[in-house]
Amino acid sequence: GFNGVTNMPSSHDYADCPENENIFISMRQYPDPDFKLVRRPDAKVSVFDSGFMLGDGVWEGIRLHRGVLFDIDEHMARIFEGAKALDMDLGISPEELKKEIYRCTDANKQLNHVHIRLMVTRGLKPTPYQAPKTTIGLPTVVIIPERKESSEDTKKIGIKLFTVHVRRGRPDVQDPSWNSHSKLNCISACIQAQKAGADEGLMLDPQGFVATCNSTNFFIVRKGEVWTPTTKYQLHGITRQNIINLCHKNGIPCKELDFSLTKVYSADEAFVTGTMAGQIPVTLVDGRKIGNGERGPITKRLQEIYKEFLESKCSAGRGEGMGPIPTEGN
């Protein structure tokens, strides 16, 4: 696996791909009201952009498989919900935005192993100032589709977690359901975990119950039953919800509930989920071996079930009005 920085495992490990250095990136940036495809070296935003200055924006990580944007309607719903909560009118419909993502991936002749970062910021400022009313023009939109073939090794070997002091906050502080550019809460958690020698941080809620990891959602398995924290203090993960649904459909008991670290340490299995990660086993938490310290049978089964679900959903095609899947690509 490769994560560009260290040799430590990561939920976002991928194989290095030189073709990413010159991909087309789609951008809409004031004063131009239209989207433009630009090569990666030429893709630049202004130093007066709200995202650069203030972290004022929302984003999505989206997967392209067999030329189809997986779970795209769920991703569109989440980014538009976050934008509305932040009083941002994107000036584009979800259907139009989907078409633009496909235009960008098709220009790159991309079909598989593609991870797309869709970023929306409030837009350009005339001067550094946080008030939304001082924004000029439409929000900035950037679509970055990179080939990132996730590491199969990490999906077997797993990762180590460390519980950090940084908590997930209440919605009246900063709503944890926003997938916002303001990621310092999670970044500071990640720093602490990596300084402690772990791969990712496990974060608690204000009451001390387990909430989430800094970039993935968290699950444990106890006596054949899958447990995951409620959505009160975490991002409402799309892969997380898929796993819950697939458990129910496949006769695997699954609960959303509050639980403490004591239940984590004595769990039979643990794993994390995410768009890029899929399902990654967790073998160690705070120096405690989880189960036998290897990927457990339920985690392995869920990986297989999820892969079948991915294939099935993408085999249905792009949907009405989204154009044909390219016959050539990679």
C-alpha positions, 0 to 999 in steps of 0.5 A: 500500500502507499499513502504518500507519506509513511510506511504505516498502514492507513485506511486510505492506502493506495497504489501509486499511479503516475497518470494522476499527475496530469489528469483533467480536473473540473473547476468552476471559479468566479468570474467564470460561471462555467465549468472548465476542464484543466490539467492538474498542474494548472488547477488553481484557486484564488488565495481569496477563496473562502475555502482557502481562507476560512475552511468555509465549504463542504465536500464528498469522496465518491467512488467510480466503479465500472464507469458508474458513480457508486451511491451518487444520489446519497452523496449528492443528498449529503453535500446539498444538505450540508450546503443548505445548512451553511446557507450556500446556494450552489447555483447548480442542480444535483443532476447537473453536478452529476453530469459534470463529474461524469464529463470529467471522469470520461475526459480522463477515460476513467472506469475503475479504482477512481476516487473523486474528491468533490469540493464546494466552497462559498466562493471568492472574497474581496478581502479576508473576512468571514461574513458570508455576505461579502462573497462575490459570485457563485460558490467555487466547485472543484472535482478531482478524480484520481486513480487510487487502487486501494490496498488489498493487503491493508484489508487483510492485515488491518490497522491500529487505533489509539483513543485520543483526547479530542472529542466529537462535539455536539451539533450546537458547536459544529454539527458533526453531520457536516462533511465540512472543509473545517477538519481541524477537529479530526486532523488534531485527533489524527495527529495525536494518534499517529504521534502515539504510533497508531494509524488512526484516532478513535474519538469519543463523544462528550459523554465518553462513549465511542463515537467515530474514527478521525476519517472513518466510521467504527464498528465492533463485533461481539458474540456474532452481533455487529455494533456501531455508535449512533449518528449523534456525534459522527458523520452519517457515513454512506458506507456505514449505512450500507453495512447496517443495511447489508447486515439486516438483509443477510441475517447478521444482527446489527445494533446502533447504540452507545458503548464504552471502550471496555466493550471495544477492548473485549470485542471479538472483531472490529473494523472501520468503513469509508468510501475509500476504505470499504471495510478495514479490520482493526487489530489493535486498540490502545495496545489491546489486541482485538480478538485474535489480532487478525481479520475476523470472520464477520469482517471478512464476510461483510467485505465479500457481501459489500463487494457483491453489493457494489458490483450489483449496484454499478451493473445497473448503469449510470441512470437516465440522462447521464450518457453512455459508459465509455467503451475504452478506459481504465 
